[in-house]
Amino acid sequence: MAEWFYLDRTGAEYGPFPPQKMAAWFHRGDFRKIGPDLLVRLRDWHRHATIRELYPEGNPFAGPPYIPHQSQAQPSHGAPAASHPYYLHGPPRPPEFEPPSYHGHSGYGPSYGQA
C-alpha cells in the first residue's frame, strides 16, 4: 500500500500516512489553506509534488497519482514555494495527528499556530 508524506508550513515532513487517512483529512478540509497546492510524496520519491499535479482531475489519494513523462520516483516539484500563504501560516493540524515527541528539546517540532 502507498504511504504518503506531506510538508507543513515550516518544510517539516510528516508521515507516512495511508491514502485513506490523507484523503479523509483533505476532503474534511484540514488542508484548506493550501488545498491542491499541498506538497506530498510517496516513500520512494526524493521530491515532493502538489496534489494538483498528481491528481489533476480531483479526488486526491483515490488511486495511483498521475505523473506525466516521468517515473514515479521523480515528481517534478522541489521545495515549497516560500511565498505561498500555506507555508507562511501553516495548515490546521488534523485532529487525529499526534506530532512526534521531541523529549524535552524545546524549540523543536511543529509549531502550529505559533510564531
Secondary structure by P-SEA (a helix, b strand, c coil): cbbbbbccccccccccccaaaaaaaaaacccccccccbbbbccccccccccccccccccccccbbbbcccccccccccccccccccccccccccccccccccccccccccccccc
